[in-house]
Amino acid sequence: MTNDPAFWLCVSNADYEVSLEPRKVYEGLPDPEAQKLGMIRVIDESGEDYLFPAALFLPITLPHDVAVAVHRLAG
């Protein structure tokens, strides 16, 4: 079991204006190698996952029912 945050709030889209939306919640995937480089892996609207600088996000904890609903909507 991982302690990696499952969801991230985008707080800046600097240098990624086309790819990221500030104030949007993104689902994350564990990626220890990316984390070592100061990056996180998030899933975008297409369902694909990409690496972005962790400084552009804040980890958030959603209530269980909200997290399930967000995950279901993304799938």
N, C-alpha and C positions, 0 to 999 in steps of 0.2 A: 504494500500500500504506500502510495506517495503522499507527501505533504505539499506538493506543488499546488498553487492556487488553480482552481478550475476556471475562474473567470477574471478578466482584467478590464479595467476601465481606461479607455484611451483619454489621456489628459493633454496630449499634443500630437499633431501630425506633421511637425517640422521635418522637411525633406521627404515626406510621404503623403503629400496632400491628396494625391489621386487614390491612394490605397487605404488610408485610415480616416475615420471620422471622430473628432473629439467628442467626448461625452457618450460615446457608444460603448456598450459592453461586448467584449469578445470572449469566446470560449478558448481556453488555452489547452495545450498539450504538453506533457512532461518532456523535457529535452535537456538532460544534464550537461551535454556537451555545449549546447547553445548558452546555457546559463553561465558556464565558465567564461564565456566571451561577453557577458553582459547583455545577452539577447534572450528573447522569449519567442515561443512558437504559438501563434494564434490562428484560428480558423476564420476565414472571411466569408462573405456572402455566397461565394461560388462553392463553398464547402471544402476548398483547398486550404492547406496550412502553409504559413510563411513565417520567416524569422524577422523580427523587428527589435530595435534597441529597447531594452527593458525600461529605460528612463522615460519612454513615451507613455507608460502605463502605470496604474496602481492596482495591486491585487485587491479583489473584493470578495466578500463572502455573501452569498445569496441564501435566503431561507431555502430549505430543501425543496418545497413545492415550486418555488420560483425557478430554482436551478433546473429541476426536471422539466418545467414548461419551456424554458429557454433552450435547453438541449433538444427537446422534441421539435421545437420550431425550426431549429437549425438543420435537423435531419430531414 
